Amino acid sequence: MNRILIKNGRVIDPKTRFDRIADILIEGNKIQKVERNLKIDGLKVIDASGMIVSPGFIDLHCHLRDPGRPDEETIESGARAALAGGFTTICCMPNTEPPIDNEGIVSYIIKEAERVNLCRVFPIATITKKREGKEISEFGELVKAGAKGFSDDGNTVRDARVLRHAMEYSKIFDIPIFEHPVDEDLSKGGLMNESEVSTRLGLAGSPSIAEEIIVARDLMLAKFTGARLHLCHISTRGSVELIRRAKKEGVDVTCETCPHYFFFNDTVLETYNTNYKVNPPIRTEIDRRAIIEGLRDGTIDCISTDHAPHTRAEKELEFASAPFGMIGLETALSMVIMQLINIEKFSWFEVLDKLTIKPAQIIKEKTGVIKEGAIADIVIINPEVKWRLTPEIIKSKSKNTPFLNKELTGRAEYVIVNGEIKYQATP
Amino acid sequence: MNPKKDLLGIEGLGSKEILNYLDTAEKFLEILDRPIPIIPALRGKTILTLFFEPSTRTQISFSIAAKRLSADVVNFSASTSSVKKGETLLDTAKNIEAMKVDGVIVRHYASGAPRILAENLNAFVINAGDGTHEHPTQALLDIMTMRQHFGYIKNLNVLIVGDVLHSRVARSNIFGLKTLGANVAVCAPPTLIPVDIEKLNVEVFYNLDEIIGDFDVVMALRIQLERQESGLFPSAREYRNLYGLTVERVQKMKPQSIIMHPGPTNRGLEIDPEVADGPKSVILKQVKNGVAMRMAILFIHAGGKIE
């Protein structure tokens, strides 16, 4: 039987509010013991002195481009990138080619993830057939095959009647609807956030209300239907305020933001670097501050990556022609440490909560916790190490990140999935 | 003065740099009136004009400017469709580099595109208009024309009328004029005014009749009819009635004031023919100054010498 001893790490578990120097004994796929000074011989020992030992991270929102675009990413390369970033579970969005709208593709992804045997990969299936926004997908078949949620991510469900029915129907399975909130008429042609910066740069803007109008609509629909709503990649102050109010009213809503929305503001676009072209766009400093406050007061439940791989050829175009998206699995932890821990002085409980137990609860996974008897999905973090994100280090097939060749702080040193060491950083 | 390698925009230039362009251009104006208006300042230099968007005037203006300085000029116009067939701007840049060109004049339909060339070329790059971003050479010739007429820019009252939202000419003029201390206002339907333009210290007006008498310079912008199709204003007729420089409206202007237009004009839409050809119009002066200004820009960036 597989046995691992993690020695002398600072074990932090936000679920049980555990934060102490302790050793962890893993046997098989379970955490057997969490105690001080465990002395056991004849097994693999990881010295975690000076490190943080956390439940493995769970990303509710990434794009693995599989099936359809193996030149950008595959299940295998995406899972390798996830592990390098400290993620033990990732949920992949269904805007693939073809989209994940039938149980065959859901099964393909699950089988492929088993074959590559790296981290846990769960598909999010489409809300509507072919992701066309017209007829709802076969939720029952999709859930049976293993889908953890429904989303037409990349697009909002334009037709409120279709979304209403999808929300109502989702209640059979108690599975959340992951909405990508943007009014596609208001955002039409938008290349970046509409602001003084877009005015100066002469780039067509997408206004923050394009997001907020749909957030407001979706919250009303969630209240009306009583269904579970999960709002994807929240980026504006107005959205945070709407969600805060709805939560007070008891609407069954959760939401996520991404590291680039609390790390950058729209002045970074001044270089016309296409790696900053994302959807929704990087917003103003006022929005960035509101996102940080939303994370602090818990209005924002989790941090997802929206990892969106694109090839060099696609991103080397002029700003207007390049596709939206940046990769994020391998930089999320550093961005969290550099911004939220080191600058904003968040506690480790506050940030790990949003990377582990909160997303686990949204998709009803039993992982995301360190305690005796729990499944051994663990990340060991060095929060201080400085390292350079070179193209050779990046595990994703795509290199579209503004951090390319830049120095970052903090990284995952070891990642354990289901009791097995799946990743170890190169020293 | 040691200039930057490229001229990609007016934003970020200091007043000294702008004045250096203006002063140099004024010296070159004299050459244009000579019987043989050519000097050997850039002999042996190769200048490429690379136009990814149709334009005749600007490309001709640059070609003439380069020839007046004895540079060799190669003109290239690419239609959007041939570019989309696969050659990226980066490939284009690498090819240009391999052919040892000294300077590239680029016009592109995408905002920010000249920057890709500038970052990848040893040759100097002059932005001849990129998307809805900047058109620095036009703004410099506009400011030159204003200074010629009034003798100063500081505290000059300049009004830009029309589609500011899509206008690179407006942006470059705003950056340059504000740097030199002018008062700049814009007047257009709110749908054609970019958000937060007030943050650039620009006043915003919607009613042209109420304010046209307060300005020394009134600059009309070209209005494109596809803006009407995308719902930004209801009709050409209504646009002319509210924002056109009509004969009646121009009568309200100050006695010494001037009318400018970057061309090409939509006669009878944003400007009446009588006004475009009338006594207040300096439109043809702008065109002539354009050649002198582009000579100055090429001269400065190519490191030319007067023999």
Interface residues (C-beta under 8 A of the other chain):
Chain A: E194 S195 E196 S198 T199 R200 L201 G202 L203 A204 G205 P207 T271 Y272 A313 E316 L317 E318 F319 A320 S321
Chain B: E11 T88 L89 L90 H108 Y109 A110 S111 G112 A113 R115 I116 D130 G131 T132 H133 E134 R168 R171 P194 V195 D196 I197 K199 L200
